[in-house]
Structures are given as C-alpha cells and as structure tokens.
Amino acid sequence: MKLMVRLSLLLLFYFPVVALAEIPDQLKKDFAPISGTIIMPIGEEYLVDLDASTNLHEGDILTLLMAGEQVIHPDTKKLLGSLDLAKGFLQVTQVKSGYSYAKLLTEGIIPGKGDRVKRFEQTPTRFESTQPATNLAEELRLALPHLNWLNDTDKIHPELIFSLTDNSLKVKNGAGAELKSYPYNKGKLSVPLGGIYQLDSFQLGGSPQKNKSLLNQAVSNLTTIAGFGKKDSRLENPGITQNQQLNDGIWVGPNLDGNPVGLAVADLDGDGKLETAVAMEDHLQILRMTDGKLVPVAIINFPGGVHLLSLDVADLDANDIPELYLTANVGTTLSSQVIEFVQETYQRTINRVPWFLRVIDLPQEGRTLMAQAMGDSEHHFSGQPFRVIRSGNKLTRGSDFPLPGKLNLFSFTTIEGTNNDLLYAYTSGSDYLYVTTPRGAEIWESTDHFGGTEVFFYNNEDSGKELIQPIFIQQRLLTLPSGEILAAQNDGFRALERYRNFNKSRVIALKWNGVALQQSWSTLEQNGYLADFTLADADNDGQDELVMVVKFKQKNLVQKGRSAVVIYELNR
C-alpha cells in the first residue's frame, strides 16, 4: 500500500511538470504576480508604485488585497502570516516611471493609501475555445495557479478571458479588449514572432504610442516579421534561425567552442570591411561575414596561464587600423594584452599590462580607452580610472576621469540629465542598475537585476583562513546617440558571491526621462548566457546591427563549450 501511495505521488509530481513544458516562459512572465501599493487617488483613478521596470504593462489587472484569517503554527503558536483575500480589481491604464495609473473595475469599494495590490492575484479567469483543448486549459491552470479559474457553471464575471482560436490564444479583459496574443500551432503555444518585445500603449480601441526614437522605430519593425526559417533549438526563440544567414532580420552564426568573455566589431585589417572578434577564456577568434556566412579568419592563442576577461577595440596609434585590447590575468596578477594586424597577420604586440581595460563613451570625447589599477582583497579596483595613451609598443597613463565612490571601470556609462548635466548609470555588485550624480548622490535604483556576469578571477591566493571574494568583470553599458542606453539582462543563479550561472538573457534599451530610466524596448528572452554585445555593422551592409555573443553550454572538464554570434538587424 505504501508503495502505491509513493507511486501515486510520483505521478502527481511528474505529469504537471510535463504539462508545464507546453506553456512558453514569456506567457508565464506576462501574467506573473507583482506586488505593489496604492499611493494615492487621483481623479477617478489611483496611483500605484509599480512601473515598467517591474514588468508591468498597460491593461494588466491588479487585485486589491485585504488580510484574511491569520495563519498560526499549531506547535510554536507563531504567527506565520495571513491569507490574502481579493477585495476588488483595478486595471492599469498608464505606465509611468516609478508609478502607474489604474482605474477601478469593482464597484462599491474605495482603495486607501497604503493598500496592497498584486497583479493577477485571484483574478476571475475563464478559458474559452472554438476547438477541443482540454490539455491546454489544464496546462494554463497549472502554469498560472494564482488566477481564479472559473468553471462553466460559475456566475462570476471574468476579468480575464483566455480565448483559443484555430491559430492563436488571445487574452482579453472583461470588456473584450485584447491584451495579449500568442501563436498556436499543432497543439502548441509559442511567443509572438519577431525579435523585439515592444512596450506599446494599451488603449481601448486606440493605437500604439508613436513617440519612439529612430532606433526604436527601426527595432519595432521586427515585430511584423513573418515566414522565419527553421527554429534553432539552442535558443528556443522563433525569431532565431539555425541557418547561417540573415533571415528576415535575425541571424545566428555557427557554433563556437569555448566560454566567451568579450565581443568587438571593427575593420581590424584595414580593408574597408568589418570583422567580428570573439574572445574566449583562452583564445581569440577573428571572423568575417562573407556571402551571408560568418567565416573564421584567424585564431590567436595565448601562452599557458593567460586567462582572458574582456575585449575592446580602439585605434590609439591613429593609423586607421584599430587594435584589440584584452583585459587578462595570469593567476592573481593582471596581464592584459594587445592584438593588432601587423605585416598581414594578427600579432600580440603588447602584453603584461597591469591594468583593467575598457572602452567607454565619454562626454565630448566619444569612445575612449580607459584603464584602472587592481586593488586588494577588499577594494578590487584601486584609484580612479584614467585615459590610456599609446607610445610605440607601450601603454602609458593619461589623465584621470574621476568617478563617484561606488563606480569602477566596468560598471558605468554617462548619460545626459534634463538640464544637460552629467549623470552616471551604473550596475552594482549585486546587479542592480543605478543613476547617480558626479557627487555620488543616488537618484534612481532599479527593482530588477541588470547585467549579470560569469567572468571572474581571484587576486589573492586562497589560504583557507578566510573566504576570498572573486573579482567579477561586469557587463558593459552602451550609450546610444539617441540618449538611450543598452544593458544586458541575464537571469539565473546569482545567490552565492563565489558562484553565478545564467541561462536566460536579453538586451534592454532604457531612456532617462528626468526621474527614472524607463524601458524603451528589449529583445525577446533567449535561452543562454549573454556574454557581451555591441552595436555595429557586422554584415557590412551600411547599417548597424545589435550583435551579441551567447553561450548555450558551459565548457568544463567533461564537455566542450558551445556559443554563437547572434545578430538583430535593426533597420529592415
């Protein structure tokens, strides 16, 4: 009898896992709970302390919560909490920076300041279908258990309706306005086609927002793409194709062995065509787009013990052929390297540079190679970053670029404030995005993680007496001519300071609006760790693309790493 009970429990656990695999992660994210608070009433609406940075969208349903029966431990008598009860529902009408507007859907209640809300919590939801779809209905219930799924006999008015037609699952509100739509084919759901998830305005019978930057307008064209080739199972993204070619705007290259740490695109040999350089932990690959294929040009190996950490490109000797600057370590010592095209071959012309290196967009200067010295076990970066000057085959220290105390060479970019004042956007060691003044006054902080890196080394030997903290090489932030900044966003395990592992990623564009960094657009979530990215004309068609290097499988003692270059064509 005990054996039967155990087998039954195993089956109960097994089958929901199988069912959940049919629901795309993007759908689950679109309807995931988000907790917030009523700030104040304003006219006939209410302000809540949620915005786009929390993944809130116009049209979302917020549940007004009240504390119900207390939950008390039967043995310790300790109060564990209370059961939340749904008091009523609101719908988000406008998403601003730092707050949003919501209108009341439930009559007879008056939300007060400080009342709690939670997105889609216990929201009355009905599933409708024009075809037999029992499995999908059950999968949705299992994937979104916080919704109040109604039966056909329930008389409660639904605030959400999941409506399945022949080729799509449409999600509507109680008034019949469409909120989301997901393609449905051969019994399976997928995310919408196209590489960009656009934050458009929710308006009943209205049209999307039209006030977008030029880059944003170009990017949004990808949402209309149709007719993609075969999906690449490595990315689990309908917009990425396995063929090594541009296919309606999104492209993935061939497998690259190893764990990538950096990416750069430039005319490295002076022939007028741009090459793509990818730095792995122990070697550098140079590739060039030829006839729609990314073809290897050269592989540069390094002496044993040299461990690459980052890659940048700059033309410090002003000969119109840029050099590759690699931050690297040997053991606990920095030993950065310079690679350049000399006498028809790629050569290592400078080595053992004892600095961290990074190219940064500086006000009135543009892209500038900067450096910073390494510190001790408590303060990993020593002194201020400084400009780098090249004299022959030697790098020398130029003038300092003073930064507020918490910033380092890899963590920041500059942005322009509303009064043309200088501000800094930077990622913290715990992967939150901040905006600060030159004096160090923090004026905005993200609620989501940004960045996320697996690249690190130790600057001290582990003596066994104390825990040595690794030096993580943080993800770059890029400033665009439009004033937007691009930031990587890697999701995964980051709870331990000595171990991080990421398996999902995207690039986010944000714009400073005077109060906060507000999301403009993002690439769709892709499976894999985003190691680095840049904006450049990688395919030599005269238009810049968003170029990424993504790791799909970690290289270790028992398996080869597997990575690829992924390109989003922004101007199609």
C-alpha positions as CSV (number, residue, x, y, z in Angstrom):
1,M,0.0,0.0,0.0
2,K,2.9,2.4,0.9
3,L,4.5,1.6,-2.5
4,M,1.2,2.5,-4.3
5,V,1.0,5.8,-2.4
6,R,4.6,6.7,-3.3
7,L,4.0,5.8,-7.0
8,S,0.9,7.9,-7.0
9,L,2.8,10.9,-5.5
10,L,5.5,10.5,-8.1
11,L,2.9,10.5,-10.9
12,L,1.2,13.6,-9.5
13,F,4.6,15.4,-9.5
14,Y,5.6,14.1,-12.9
15,F,2.6,15.0,-15.0
16,P,2.3,18.7,-14.0
17,V,6.0,19.1,-15.0
18,V,5.3,17.6,-18.4
19,A,2.3,19.8,-18.9
20,L,4.0,23.0,-17.8
21,A,6.6,22.5,-20.6
22,E,3.9,23.4,-23.1
23,I,3.5,27.0,-21.8
24,P,6.1,29.5,-23.0
25,D,8.1,31.3,-20.4
26,Q,7.1,34.6,-21.9
27,L,3.4,33.9,-21.3
28,K,4.1,32.9,-17.7
29,K,6.1,36.1,-17.2
30,D,3.4,38.2,-18.8
31,F,0.9,37.0,-16.1
32,A,3.2,36.5,-13.1
33,P,2.2,38.2,-9.8
34,I,3.8,41.5,-8.9
35,S,3.2,43.1,-5.5
36,G,2.6,46.8,-5.1
37,T,0.9,49.5,-3.0
38,I,-1.7,52.2,-3.6
39,I,0.0,55.5,-3.4
40,M,-3.0,57.9,-3.6
41,P,-6.2,58.6,-5.5
42,I,-6.0,61.0,-8.5
43,G,-9.3,62.0,-10.1
44,E,-11.2,58.8,-10.8
45,E,-8.0,56.7,-10.9
46,Y,-5.4,55.6,-8.4
47,L,-1.6,55.7,-8.5
48,V,0.3,52.5,-7.7
49,D,4.1,52.2,-7.0
50,L,4.7,49.8,-10.0
51,D,6.1,50.7,-13.4
52,A,7.7,49.1,-16.5
53,S,10.9,48.2,-14.6
54,T,8.7,45.6,-12.7
55,N,7.4,44.2,-15.9
56,L,4.0,46.0,-15.5
57,H,2.1,46.7,-18.7
58,E,-0.9,48.8,-19.6
59,G,-4.0,46.6,-19.4
60,D,-2.8,44.4,-16.5
61,I,-5.3,43.6,-13.8
62,L,-4.4,44.5,-10.2
63,T,-6.1,42.8,-7.3
64,L,-6.8,44.9,-4.2
65,L,-5.9,42.7,-1.2
66,M,-7.1,42.6,2.3
67,A,-5.7,40.4,5.1
68,G,-7.9,37.4,5.9
69,E,-7.6,34.7,8.5
70,Q,-4.3,34.5,10.4
71,V,-2.1,31.5,9.9
72,I,-0.7,30.3,13.2
73,H,1.8,27.4,13.6
74,P,0.0,24.7,15.6
75,D,3.1,23.8,17.7
76,T,5.0,27.0,18.2
77,K,1.9,29.2,18.0
78,K,4.0,31.6,16.0
79,L,2.1,33.9,13.6
80,L,3.2,32.9,10.1
81,G,1.1,35.4,8.2
82,S,-2.5,35.8,6.9
83,L,-4.5,34.5,4.0
84,D,-4.9,37.3,1.4
85,L,-8.5,37.9,0.2
86,A,-9.4,39.7,-3.0
87,K,-11.3,42.8,-2.2
88,G,-11.7,44.1,-5.7
89,F,-9.9,44.7,-9.0
90,L,-8.3,47.6,-10.9
91,Q,-6.9,47.8,-14.4
92,V,-3.6,49.6,-15.4
93,T,-4.3,52.5,-17.8
94,Q,-0.9,54.2,-18.0
95,V,2.6,53.1,-17.0
96,K,4.9,55.9,-16.0
97,S,8.4,55.9,-14.5
98,G,8.2,55.0,-10.8
99,Y,4.4,54.7,-10.7
100,S,1.4,53.9,-12.8
101,Y,-2.3,54.8,-13.1
102,A,-5.1,52.2,-12.6
103,K,-8.9,52.5,-12.9
104,L,-11.3,50.8,-10.5
105,L,-13.2,47.8,-12.0
106,T,-15.1,46.7,-8.9
107,E,-18.0,48.9,-7.7
108,G,-18.6,49.7,-4.1
109,I,-15.0,49.8,-2.8
110,I,-12.7,52.7,-2.2
111,P,-8.9,51.8,-2.1
112,G,-7.0,53.7,0.5
113,K,-3.4,54.9,0.6
114,G,-1.1,52.0,1.5
115,D,-3.5,49.3,0.5
116,R,-1.7,46.3,-1.1
117,V,-2.3,45.2,-4.7
118,K,-1.0,42.2,-6.6
119,R,-1.1,41.8,-10.3
120,F,-3.4,39.0,-11.5
121,E,-3.8,37.5,-8.0
122,Q,-7.1,35.6,-7.7
123,T,-8.3,37.3,-10.9
124,P,-11.5,35.7,-12.1
125,T,-10.4,34.0,-15.4
126,R,-12.3,32.0,-18.0
127,F,-11.0,29.7,-20.7
128,E,-12.9,29.6,-24.0
129,S,-12.1,27.6,-27.1
130,T,-13.6,27.0,-30.6
131,Q,-12.0,23.6,-30.6
132,P,-11.3,20.7,-28.2
133,A,-8.4,21.9,-26.0
134,T,-8.7,20.2,-22.6
135,N,-4.9,19.7,-22.3
136,L,-4.2,23.4,-23.0
137,A,-6.8,24.5,-20.5
138,E,-5.2,22.3,-17.8
139,E,-1.7,23.4,-18.7
140,L,-2.7,27.1,-18.2
141,R,-4.3,26.3,-14.9
142,L,-1.1,24.6,-13.7
143,A,1.2,27.3,-15.1
144,L,-0.9,30.2,-13.6
145,P,-2.3,28.8,-10.4
146,H,-2.7,32.3,-8.8
147,L,-5.5,33.1,-11.2
148,N,-9.1,32.2,-10.1
149,W,-10.0,29.8,-13.0
150,L,-13.8,29.7,-13.4
151,N,-15.9,26.7,-14.4
152,D,-18.6,26.9,-17.0
153,T,-21.3,27.0,-14.3
154,D,-19.7,29.9,-12.3
155,K,-21.8,33.1,-12.5
156,I,-18.8,35.4,-11.6
157,H,-17.9,37.9,-14.2
158,P,-14.4,37.2,-15.6
159,E,-11.8,39.9,-15.6
160,L,-9.6,37.8,-17.9
161,I,-10.6,35.6,-20.8
162,F,-8.2,33.2,-22.5
163,S,-9.8,32.6,-25.9
164,L,-8.3,29.9,-28.2
165,T,-9.0,30.1,-31.9
166,D,-7.5,28.0,-34.8
167,N,-4.2,29.7,-34.8
168,S,-3.8,31.8,-31.7
169,L,-4.5,32.2,-28.0
170,K,-5.9,35.7,-27.3
171,V,-6.1,37.1,-23.8
172,K,-8.8,39.7,-23.3
173,N,-10.1,41.7,-20.4
174,G,-13.6,41.6,-19.1
175,A,-14.6,44.4,-21.5
176,G,-13.4,42.3,-24.5
177,A,-10.2,44.4,-25.3
178,E,-7.3,42.2,-26.4
179,L,-4.3,42.4,-24.0
180,K,-2.0,39.6,-25.4
181,S,-1.9,37.2,-28.3
182,Y,0.2,34.0,-28.6
183,P,0.6,31.9,-31.8
184,Y,-1.0,28.4,-31.5
185,N,0.0,25.7,-34.0
186,K,-0.4,21.9,-33.9
187,G,-1.4,21.9,-30.3
188,K,1.5,24.1,-29.0
189,L,1.8,27.7,-28.0
190,S,4.8,29.9,-28.8
191,V,5.8,33.5,-28.2
192,P,4.9,36.1,-30.9
193,L,7.1,36.1,-33.9
194,G,9.8,38.8,-34.1
195,G,12.8,39.6,-32.0
196,I,11.6,42.6,-30.0
197,Y,9.1,42.8,-27.2
198,Q,7.7,46.3,-27.5
199,L,6.1,48.2,-24.7
200,D,3.2,49.8,-26.6
201,S,0.3,51.8,-25.1
202,F,-2.8,49.9,-24.0
203,Q,-5.8,51.8,-25.3
204,L,-9.4,50.5,-25.8
205,G,-9.8,50.8,-29.5
206,G,-6.8,53.1,-29.7
207,S,-3.4,52.9,-31.4
208,P,0.1,52.2,-30.0
209,Q,2.4,55.0,-28.9
210,K,4.1,56.8,-31.8
211,N,6.7,58.7,-29.8
212,K,9.7,56.4,-30.3
213,S,13.3,57.1,-31.0
214,L,14.6,56.4,-34.5
215,L,16.3,53.3,-33.3
216,N,13.2,52.2,-31.5
217,Q,11.1,52.7,-34.7
218,A,13.5,50.6,-36.6
219,V,13.6,47.9,-34.0
220,S,9.8,47.8,-33.8
221,N,9.6,46.8,-37.5
222,L,10.9,43.3,-36.4
223,T,7.5,42.7,-34.7
224,T,5.9,42.4,-38.1
225,I,8.3,39.8,-39.4
226,A,6.7,36.6,-40.7
227,G,8.0,33.4,-42.5
228,F,11.0,32.6,-40.4
229,G,13.1,29.5,-41.2
230,K,13.6,26.5,-39.0
231,K,13.8,27.4,-35.3
232,D,17.1,27.0,-33.6
233,S,16.5,24.7,-30.6
234,R,19.6,26.2,-28.9
235,L,17.8,29.5,-28.4
236,E,14.1,28.4,-28.1
237,N,13.2,31.6,-29.9
238,P,11.0,31.6,-33.1
239,G,13.0,34.6,-34.3
240,I,16.4,32.9,-34.4
241,T,17.1,30.6,-37.3
242,Q,19.6,27.8,-37.5
243,N,20.9,28.6,-41.0
244,Q,24.0,30.8,-41.0
245,Q,22.3,33.6,-42.9
246,L,20.2,36.7,-42.3
247,N,16.6,35.5,-42.4
248,D,14.1,38.3,-42.1
249,G,16.2,40.3,-39.7
250,I,17.5,37.9,-37.1
251,W,20.6,35.7,-37.6
252,V,22.6,33.1,-35.6
253,G,26.1,32.1,-36.6
254,P,27.9,28.7,-36.4
255,N,28.9,27.0,-33.2
256,L,32.0,28.5,-31.5
257,D,33.8,26.2,-29.0
258,G,34.5,27.6,-25.6
259,N,33.2,30.1,-23.0
260,P,33.0,33.6,-24.5
261,V,34.1,36.7,-22.4
262,G,34.0,39.5,-24.9
263,L,33.0,40.8,-28.4
264,A,34.2,43.6,-30.7
265,V,33.4,44.6,-34.3
266,A,35.7,46.8,-36.3
267,D,37.8,46.9,-39.5
268,L,40.8,45.1,-38.0
269,D,42.9,44.7,-41.1
270,G,42.2,48.0,-42.9
271,D,40.5,46.5,-46.0
272,G,37.3,48.6,-45.5
273,K,35.3,45.6,-44.2
274,L,34.4,45.0,-40.6
275,E,35.5,41.8,-38.8
276,T,33.9,40.3,-35.7
277,A,36.3,39.3,-32.8
278,V,35.2,37.0,-30.1
279,A,37.3,36.4,-27.0
280,M,37.1,33.0,-25.3
281,E,38.7,32.3,-22.0
282,D,41.9,31.0,-23.6
283,H,41.9,32.2,-27.2
284,L,40.7,34.9,-29.6
285,Q,38.7,34.2,-32.8
286,I,38.5,36.7,-35.7
287,L,35.6,36.1,-38.1
288,R,34.2,38.0,-41.2
289,M,30.8,37.9,-42.8
290,T,31.3,36.6,-46.4
291,D,28.3,35.8,-48.6
292,G,26.0,35.6,-45.7
293,K,28.3,33.4,-43.7
294,L,30.5,34.2,-40.7
295,V,33.8,32.7,-41.8
296,P,36.8,32.2,-39.5
297,V,39.8,34.4,-40.4
298,A,42.2,33.8,-37.6
299,I,42.6,32.2,-34.2
300,I,45.0,33.8,-31.8
301,N,46.3,31.6,-28.9
302,F,48.0,32.9,-25.8
303,P,50.7,31.5,-23.6
304,G,49.6,29.0,-21.0
305,G,48.1,30.6,-17.9
306,V,46.8,33.7,-19.7
307,H,43.1,33.9,-18.9
308,L,41.1,36.4,-20.9
309,L,38.5,38.5,-19.1
310,S,37.2,41.2,-21.5
311,L,37.6,42.6,-25.1
312,D,37.5,46.1,-26.5
313,V,38.6,47.8,-29.7
314,A,40.3,51.2,-30.2
315,D,42.7,53.0,-32.6
316,L,45.2,54.5,-30.2
317,D,48.0,54.9,-32.7
318,A,45.7,56.7,-35.2
319,N,46.8,54.5,-38.2
320,D,43.1,53.8,-39.1
321,I,43.5,50.1,-38.2
322,P,42.1,49.6,-34.7
323,E,43.8,47.4,-32.1
324,L,42.1,44.8,-29.8
325,Y,42.6,45.4,-26.1
326,L,42.0,42.4,-23.8
327,T,41.9,42.5,-20.1
328,A,43.6,39.3,-18.9
329,N,45.1,37.7,-15.8
330,V,47.8,35.2,-15.1
331,G,47.0,33.7,-11.7
332,T,46.3,36.6,-9.3
333,T,48.0,39.2,-11.4
334,L,46.6,41.3,-14.2
335,S,48.4,40.7,-17.5
336,S,46.3,42.5,-20.2
337,Q,47.1,42.1,-23.9
338,V,47.0,44.0,-27.2
339,I,46.4,42.2,-30.5
340,E,46.7,44.0,-33.9
341,F,47.0,43.3,-37.6
342,V,50.7,43.8,-38.5
343,Q,52.5,42.7,-41.7
344,E,49.5,40.8,-43.0
345,T,48.9,38.8,-39.8
346,Y,47.4,39.2,-36.3
347,Q,50.1,39.6,-33.7
348,R,50.4,40.1,-29.9
349,T,52.2,43.5,-29.8
350,I,51.9,44.4,-26.1
351,N,51.4,42.1,-23.1
352,R,51.7,42.1,-19.3
353,V,49.8,45.3,-18.9
354,P,48.9,45.5,-15.2
355,W,45.6,47.3,-15.7
356,F,41.9,46.6,-16.4
357,L,41.0,47.9,-19.8
358,R,37.6,49.2,-21.1
359,V,36.4,51.5,-23.9
360,I,33.8,53.9,-22.6
361,D,31.8,56.7,-24.3
362,L,32.9,59.9,-22.6
363,P,31.1,63.3,-22.9
364,Q,32.7,65.5,-25.7
365,E,35.3,62.8,-26.2
366,G,33.4,59.8,-27.6
367,R,34.8,56.3,-27.3
368,T,37.9,56.4,-25.2
369,L,40.2,53.6,-23.9
370,M,40.3,53.7,-20.2
371,A,42.2,51.8,-17.6
372,Q,42.2,51.2,-13.8
373,A,44.6,49.6,-11.5
374,M,43.8,46.5,-9.4
375,G,43.3,46.9,-5.7
376,D,43.4,44.5,-2.7
377,S,41.0,41.7,-1.5
378,E,38.6,44.3,0.0
379,H,38.8,47.0,-2.7
380,H,39.2,45.3,-6.1
381,F,39.7,48.5,-8.1
382,S,42.3,50.9,-7.0
383,G,42.2,54.7,-7.6
384,Q,40.4,56.5,-10.4
385,P,40.0,55.2,-14.0
386,F,42.4,57.0,-16.4
387,R,42.7,57.6,-20.1
388,V,45.3,55.4,-21.9
389,I,48.0,56.8,-24.2
390,R,50.0,54.6,-26.6
391,S,53.6,55.4,-27.4
392,G,55.1,52.8,-29.7
393,N,54.5,49.4,-28.2
394,K,53.9,50.8,-24.8
395,L,50.8,51.9,-22.9
396,T,51.2,54.9,-20.5
397,R,48.8,56.5,-18.1
398,G,47.0,59.6,-19.1
399,S,44.6,62.0,-17.2
400,D,42.2,60.7,-14.6
401,F,38.4,60.5,-15.1
402,P,37.0,61.0,-11.5
403,L,34.1,58.8,-10.6
404,P,31.8,58.6,-7.5
405,G,33.0,56.1,-4.9
406,K,30.9,53.0,-5.8
407,L,31.7,53.0,-9.6
408,N,34.5,51.2,-11.3
409,L,35.8,50.9,-14.9
410,F,33.4,48.2,-16.0
411,S,30.2,49.3,-14.2
412,F,29.2,52.6,-15.7
413,T,28.3,54.8,-18.6
414,T,27.4,58.5,-18.8
415,I,24.0,59.9,-19.6
416,E,22.7,63.5,-20.0
417,G,20.3,64.9,-17.4
418,T,17.3,67.0,-18.2
419,N,19.4,70.2,-17.7
420,N,22.3,68.9,-19.8
421,D,24.0,67.9,-16.6
422,L,26.3,64.9,-16.3
423,L,24.8,61.7,-14.7
424,Y,26.2,58.2,-14.4
425,A,24.3,55.0,-14.9
426,Y,26.0,52.1,-13.3
427,T,25.4,48.5,-12.2
428,S,26.2,47.5,-8.6
429,G,28.0,44.4,-7.5
430,S,24.6,42.8,-6.7
431,D,23.4,43.6,-10.3
432,Y,21.0,46.5,-9.8
433,L,21.1,49.5,-12.0
434,Y,21.5,53.0,-10.5
435,V,21.7,56.6,-11.6
436,T,23.9,58.9,-9.6
437,T,25.3,62.4,-9.8
438,P,29.0,63.2,-10.1
439,R,29.0,63.8,-6.3
440,G,27.6,60.3,-5.6
441,A,24.0,61.1,-4.8
442,E,21.9,58.2,-6.0
443,I,18.7,59.4,-7.6
444,W,17.3,56.2,-9.0
445,E,17.5,52.5,-8.4
446,S,16.1,49.6,-10.5
447,T,13.9,46.9,-8.9
448,D,15.1,44.3,-11.5
449,H,18.5,42.8,-11.9
450,F,20.6,44.1,-14.8
451,G,24.0,42.8,-16.1
452,G,24.9,39.5,-14.7
453,T,28.3,38.1,-15.5
454,E,30.1,34.7,-15.2
455,V,33.5,36.2,-15.8
456,F,35.8,36.5,-12.8
457,F,39.2,35.8,-11.3
458,Y,40.9,36.0,-7.8
459,N,43.5,38.5,-6.9
460,N,44.6,36.6,-3.8
461,E,45.6,33.0,-3.1
462,D,43.1,31.0,-1.0
463,S,44.9,30.5,2.3
464,G,42.0,28.6,3.8
465,K,41.8,31.1,6.7
466,E,39.3,33.5,5.1
467,L,36.9,33.4,2.1
468,I,38.5,35.2,-0.9
469,Q,36.0,37.1,-2.9
470,P,36.2,36.9,-6.7
471,I,36.6,40.0,-8.9
472,F,33.6,39.9,-11.4
473,I,34.0,41.7,-14.7
474,Q,30.7,43.4,-15.0
475,Q,28.7,43.7,-18.2
476,R,29.1,46.8,-20.3
477,L,26.6,49.6,-20.6
478,L,26.4,51.3,-24.0
479,T,25.2,54.9,-24.6
480,L,23.4,55.4,-28.0
481,P,23.3,58.7,-29.9
482,S,19.6,58.9,-29.2
483,G,20.4,59.1,-25.4
484,E,19.2,55.6,-24.8
485,I,21.5,53.1,-23.0
486,L,21.7,49.4,-23.8
487,A,22.1,47.0,-20.9
488,A,22.4,43.2,-20.7
489,Q,20.0,41.3,-18.5
490,N,21.0,37.8,-17.6
491,D,18.6,35.6,-15.5
492,G,19.7,32.6,-13.4
493,F,21.5,31.8,-10.2
494,R,23.3,34.7,-8.5
495,A,22.7,33.9,-4.8
496,L,26.3,33.0,-4.0
497,E,29.1,35.5,-4.3
498,R,31.5,32.8,-5.5
499,Y,29.2,31.2,-8.0
500,R,26.9,32.5,-10.7
501,N,25.2,30.7,-13.5
502,F,22.8,32.3,-16.0
503,N,20.6,30.5,-18.6
504,K,18.3,33.2,-20.0
505,S,19.1,36.7,-21.3
506,R,18.0,39.7,-23.3
507,V,19.2,43.3,-24.1
508,I,17.2,46.2,-22.7
509,A,17.1,49.8,-24.0
510,L,16.4,52.4,-21.4
511,K,16.0,56.2,-21.6
512,W,16.4,58.8,-18.8
513,N,13.2,60.8,-18.5
514,G,14.3,63.1,-15.7
515,V,13.0,60.8,-12.9
516,A,14.0,57.3,-13.9
517,L,15.4,55.0,-16.5
518,Q,12.4,53.9,-18.5
519,Q,12.4,50.8,-20.7
520,S,12.0,51.7,-24.4
521,W,12.3,48.2,-25.9
522,S,14.0,44.8,-25.4
523,T,15.0,41.8,-27.3
524,L,12.9,38.7,-26.6
525,E,14.1,36.4,-23.9
526,Q,16.5,33.8,-25.3
527,N,17.9,30.7,-23.7
528,G,21.6,31.1,-23.0
529,Y,24.0,33.4,-21.2
530,L,24.6,36.7,-22.9
531,A,28.4,37.2,-22.5
532,D,28.8,40.5,-24.4
533,F,27.1,42.7,-27.0
534,T,27.8,45.8,-29.2
535,L,26.1,47.9,-31.9
536,A,28.0,47.7,-35.2
537,D,27.7,46.9,-38.9
538,A,28.7,43.3,-38.5
539,D,27.5,42.3,-42.0
540,N,28.9,45.3,-43.8
541,D,25.6,46.4,-45.3
542,G,26.0,50.0,-44.2
543,Q,23.6,49.7,-41.3
544,D,24.4,49.0,-37.6
545,E,23.1,45.8,-36.1
546,L,22.7,44.6,-32.5
547,V,25.5,42.0,-32.2
548,M,25.7,39.5,-29.3
549,V,27.8,36.5,-28.3
550,V,25.7,34.0,-26.4
551,K,26.8,30.9,-24.6
552,F,24.5,27.9,-24.7
553,K,26.7,25.3,-23.0
554,Q,29.4,25.8,-20.4
555,K,32.9,24.5,-21.2
556,N,34.4,22.3,-18.4
557,L,36.4,19.2,-18.0
558,V,33.8,16.8,-19.4
559,Q,32.3,18.8,-22.2
560,K,33.1,21.5,-24.8
561,G,31.5,24.9,-24.5
562,R,29.1,25.9,-27.2
563,S,28.5,29.6,-28.2
564,A,27.4,31.6,-31.2
565,V,27.2,35.1,-32.5
566,V,23.6,36.4,-32.7
567,I,22.6,39.4,-34.8
568,Y,19.5,41.5,-34.8
569,E,19.1,43.5,-38.0
570,L,17.7,46.8,-36.7
571,N,17.0,48.7,-39.9
572,R,14.9,46.4,-42.1
